[in-house]
Amino acid sequence: MRTLLIGYGLFGKHHANAIAKAPGAELAAVAAASAESRHAAQADHPGVEVFADFREALARPDIEAVDIVAPNQLHYEMAKAALAAGKHLLLEKPMALTSAECDDLIALAERQGVVLAINHELRHSSLWGGVRDLIDAGRIGEPRYCLIELSRFPYRPGSGGWRYDAGRVGNWILEEPIHFFDLARWYFAAHGEPGSVFAAASSGDARDLEMQHNVTATARWAGGAYAVISQTLAAFGHHVSAKIAGTEGAIWAAWSAADARSDQTTSFLRVGSGFEYDEIPLAKPAGELHELDDQLAAFVRCVKEGETPACTARDGRWSVRLCEGAEESIRSGKEVAL
């Protein structure tokens, strides 16, 4: 599957390596806006054609699929162009900055008859996917409560400081909390779709009042189930924990490292009730780069074998909608119906 990678920043380099390793895939071309990124791509992947204009790269008829790893505000424009060109697409989260843009992309992919998968790679994780496996196996009965918490150091600025520009990043809820909204909705799949969200936020830096460092949101489902998503960027290291309580037990999962892409990590997955619990061994290490490799391999299978993406465009749209609702709730101080 000859694949075009659009974007060759810090994470784009990891995507390039994952494409090159994925069974049945080939890194055929790279498009990058900056000369520095283009030179890096040429040095890292000799023989791969590198473009300054992603639209010129999309015009190549031998390109079958596209992987977009660009700043958030470019996702919609680039995805729309890739889909219009008839290419299968793996799109980094957030799918777009608004749910309306997501709707446009879903409709276009359906008209073109191509795969549109969203890179919420945690669904491929031995740890976070292991939580879903335990729920599906009935180990905790009906899930009723979910808490997912992130504590980490402040975000890196990104190319040209885009991650600290509200106009380009959208908002910080779309950066990392979006992953945890996606997980909570995935874990509560038996309850249908969330009906509302309420959120509160505060800044950890007086110079950055628009970009909220601390965010907590509560999403509610019909029947009383609810999930709490909480983040602070005013901490150290990178630590994520999830606790899901059901009618017959509970799950506790945790992952910790100095950085999300570190290969020096600690993690555990436990399930139990009362004073007893089982430690669930992980089939393989958990971490963003391991999950990215699995995501790219799965994307090839979606295109070549008709496998359904672990995170569909509809799933990606719901994640954006939950973030939209949380931002609206922060601004209004009210619970927002979805």
C-alpha positions in Angstrom: 0.0 0.0 0.0 1.9 3.0 -1.3 1.4 5.7 1.3 1.9 9.4 1.4 2.8 10.9 4.8 1.8 14.6 5.2 3.7 16.2 8.0 7.2 15.4 9.2 7.6 17.0 12.6 8.4 15.2 15.8 5.5 12.7 15.6 5.5 12.6 11.8 9.0 11.0 12.0 7.5 8.2 14.1 4.6 7.8 11.7 7.1 7.4 8.8 9.0 4.6 10.7 5.7 2.9 11.5 4.6 3.0 7.8 7.9 1.6 6.7 7.6 -1.3 9.2 3.9 -2.0 8.6 3.4 -5.3 6.7 2.0 -4.6 3.3 2.8 -0.9 3.4 5.5 1.3 1.7 6.4 4.9 2.5 6.1 6.3 -1.0 6.2 10.0 -0.4 6.4 12.7 2.2 5.0 16.2 2.1 6.2 18.8 4.6 5.8 22.6 4.7 9.3 23.5 6.1 12.6 23.1 4.3 14.0 21.8 7.6 11.4 19.0 7.7 11.9 18.1 4.1 15.7 17.8 4.5 15.2 15.6 7.5 12.8 13.4 5.6 15.2 13.0 2.7 18.0 12.2 5.1 16.0 9.7 7.1 14.4 8.0 4.1 16.6 8.1 1.0 14.8 7.4 -2.2 11.4 8.6 -0.9 10.1 11.5 -2.9 9.6 14.6 -0.8 7.2 17.4 -1.6 6.7 21.0 -0.3 3.1 21.0 -1.6 0.9 18.2 -0.3 -1.6 18.8 -3.1 1.1 18.0 -5.7 1.9 14.8 -3.8 -1.8 13.8 -3.8 -1.9 14.1 -7.6 0.4 11.1 -7.9 -1.8 8.3 -9.2 0.4 5.6 -7.6 -0.4 6.9 -4.1 -3.2 4.7 -2.6 -3.3 5.9 1.0 -2.5 9.0 3.1 -1.4 9.5 6.7 -1.9 13.1 8.0 0.2 14.2 10.9 0.0 18.0 10.8 -1.1 20.8 13.2 -4.8 20.5 14.2 -6.1 23.4 12.2 -4.8 21.8 9.0 -6.5 18.4 9.5 -9.8 19.4 7.8 -8.3 21.0 4.7 -5.8 18.3 4.2 -8.2 15.5 4.8 -10.8 16.9 2.5 -8.2 17.1 -0.3 -7.0 13.6 0.3 -10.5 12.1 0.3 -11.5 14.2 -2.8 -8.5 12.6 -4.5 -9.9 9.2 -3.8 -7.2 8.2 -1.2 -7.7 6.0 1.8 -6.9 8.1 4.9 -5.5 7.7 8.4 -6.1 11.0 10.1 -4.5 12.0 13.4 -6.7 13.2 16.2 -8.5 15.5 16.4 -10.4 14.6 13.3 -11.1 18.3 12.8 -11.7 21.4 15.0 -15.5 21.1 14.8 -18.1 18.4 14.6 -19.5 20.1 11.5 -16.2 19.7 9.7 -16.1 16.1 10.8 -19.6 15.6 9.2 -18.2 17.0 5.9 -15.3 14.5 6.0 -17.6 11.5 6.8 -19.9 12.4 4.0 -17.0 12.8 1.5 -15.4 9.5 2.5 -18.7 7.7 2.0 -19.2 9.3 -1.4 -15.7 8.3 -2.5 -16.0 4.8 -1.1 -12.7 5.0 0.8 -11.5 4.1 4.3 -11.4 7.0 6.8 -9.8 5.9 10.1 -9.0 8.2 13.0 -5.7 7.7 14.9 -6.9 7.2 18.5 -4.1 4.7 18.9 -4.9 3.9 22.6 -7.6 1.6 21.3 -4.7 -0.6 20.0 -3.0 -0.6 23.4 -2.4 -3.8 25.4 -3.2 -1.8 28.5 -6.1 0.5 27.5 -7.5 -2.2 25.1 -7.1 -4.7 27.9 -9.5 -2.6 30.0 -12.1 -3.0 27.2 -11.4 -6.7 27.0 -12.1 -7.1 30.8 -15.4 -5.1 30.4 -16.4 -7.2 27.4 -15.7 -10.4 29.3 -18.1 -9.3 32.1 -15.4 -9.1 34.8 -17.0 -6.1 36.4 -20.6 -6.6 35.4 -22.2 -3.4 34.0 -19.8 -0.5 34.0 -21.3 2.5 35.8 -18.4 4.8 36.7 -15.2 5.8 34.9 -12.4 8.1 36.0 -9.5 8.8 33.6 -6.8 11.1 34.8 -3.8 12.6 33.1 -1.0 14.4 35.0 1.9 15.7 32.9 4.4 18.4 32.1 3.3 21.3 29.9 2.9 20.7 26.2 5.7 21.3 23.8 5.0 24.3 21.6 5.0 22.5 18.3 6.2 23.8 14.9 5.9 27.6 14.9 4.3 27.5 18.4 1.0 26.2 17.0 0.1 24.3 20.1 0.0 27.5 22.1 -2.2 29.3 19.6 -5.9 28.8 20.2 -6.7 29.6 16.6 -4.5 26.7 15.4 -4.8 24.1 18.1 -8.5 24.7 18.6 -8.3 24.2 22.3 -6.2 22.0 24.6 -9.1 19.7 25.3 -8.7 18.6 21.7 -5.0 17.8 22.3 -4.8 15.0 24.9 -8.2 14.8 26.8 -9.8 13.9 23.5 -8.1 10.5 23.8 -9.7 9.9 27.2 -13.2 11.0 26.0 -12.7 8.4 23.3 -11.7 5.7 25.8 -14.6 6.5 28.1 -17.2 6.3 25.3 -15.6 3.1 24.1 -15.7 1.6 27.6 -19.4 2.6 28.0 -20.4 1.4 24.5 -23.2 -0.8 26.1 -24.9 2.4 27.3 -25.2 4.0 23.9 -24.1 7.6 23.4 -23.4 10.2 26.1 -26.2 12.7 26.6 -24.5 15.6 28.2 -21.2 17.0 29.5 -20.2 19.5 32.2 -16.7 20.9 32.6 -14.6 23.3 34.6 -11.1 24.6 34.0 -8.4 26.8 35.3 -5.1 28.1 34.1 -1.8 27.2 35.7 -0.1 30.2 34.1 -1.2 33.8 34.4 0.2 34.5 30.9 -2.0 31.8 29.3 -5.5 32.3 30.5 -7.0 31.3 27.2 -5.3 27.9 27.2 -6.6 26.0 30.2 -3.9 23.9 32.0 -6.4 22.1 34.3 -9.6 20.6 32.9 -12.1 18.3 34.4 -15.2 17.1 32.5 -18.1 14.8 33.5 -20.0 13.1 30.7 -23.3 11.5 31.5 -25.2 8.6 29.9 -28.9 7.7 30.1 -29.5 5.5 33.1 -27.0 7.2 35.4 -23.6 6.0 34.2 -21.0 8.7 34.0 -17.3 9.3 33.2 -14.9 11.9 34.6 -12.0 13.0 32.5 -9.4 15.1 34.2 -6.1 16.7 33.1 -3.4 18.9 34.5 -0.5 20.2 32.5 1.1 21.8 35.6 2.8 18.7 36.8 5.9 16.5 35.9 6.4 13.4 33.9 3.5 11.7 32.1 1.1 9.7 34.1 -2.3 8.3 33.1 -4.7 6.2 35.3 -8.2 4.8 34.6 -10.6 3.4 37.2 -13.8 1.8 36.0 -16.3 0.5 38.5 -19.2 -1.8 37.6 -22.0 -3.7 39.3 -19.7 -6.6 40.1 -16.2 -5.3 40.4 -13.7 -2.7 39.3 -10.7 -2.2 37.0 -7.6 -0.1 37.7 -5.1 0.6 35.0 -2.1 2.9 35.1 0.8 4.0 32.9 3.7 6.2 33.9 6.9 7.5 32.2 9.0 10.6 31.9 7.4 11.2 28.5 4.6 9.7 26.4 7.1 8.3 23.9 9.6 7.0 26.4 10.7 3.3 26.3 11.3 3.3 30.1 7.7 2.9 31.4 5.8 1.3 34.2 2.2 0.1 34.0 -0.3 -2.3 35.5 -3.8 -3.7 34.9 -5.8 -5.0 37.8 -9.4 -6.2 38.2 -11.2 -7.3 41.4 -13.7 -6.5 44.1 -13.4 -5.8 47.8 -10.1 -7.1 49.2 -9.2 -9.3 46.3 -7.9 -8.5 42.8 -6.1 -10.1 39.9 -3.0 -8.7 38.2 -3.6 -9.0 34.5 -0.3 -9.6 32.5 0.1 -7.5 29.3 0.7 -9.3 26.1 3.2 -6.6 25.0 4.5 -3.3 26.3 2.1 -0.4 26.4 3.2 3.0 25.0 2.4 5.5 22.3 5.0 4.2 19.8 4.0 0.5 20.2 0.4 1.5 19.6 1.3 3.6 16.6 2.9 0.5 15.0 -0.2 -1.5 15.6 -2.4 1.3 14.3 -0.5 1.5 11.0 -0.6 -2.3 10.5 -4.3 -2.2 11.2 -4.9 0.6 8.7 -3.3 -1.6 6.0 -5.7 -4.4 6.8 -8.6 -2.0 6.7 -7.7 -1.0 3.1 -6.6 -4.4 1.9 -8.9 -6.8 3.7 -11.9 -4.7 4.6 -11.3 -4.7 8.3 -13.3 -2.1 10.2 -11.1 0.6 11.8 -10.7 0.4 15.6 -11.7 4.0 15.6 -14.1 4.9 12.8 -14.8 8.4 11.5 -18.0 8.4 13.5 -16.0 7.6 16.6 -13.7 10.4 15.8 -16.6 12.8 15.3 -18.0 11.9 18.7 -14.7 12.6 20.4 -14.6 16.1 18.8 -18.2 16.7 19.8 -17.5 15.8 23.5 -14.6 18.3 23.5 -16.8 20.9 21.9 -19.4 20.3 24.6 -16.8 20.5 27.3 -15.4 23.8 26.0 -18.9 25.2 25.7 -19.6 24.2 29.3 -16.4 25.9 30.6 -17.5 29.1 28.9 -21.1 29.0 30.0 -20.7 27.4 33.4 -23.6 25.1 32.5 -24.1 21.4 31.6 -24.3 21.0 27.8 -26.7 18.6 26.1 -25.1 16.6 23.3 
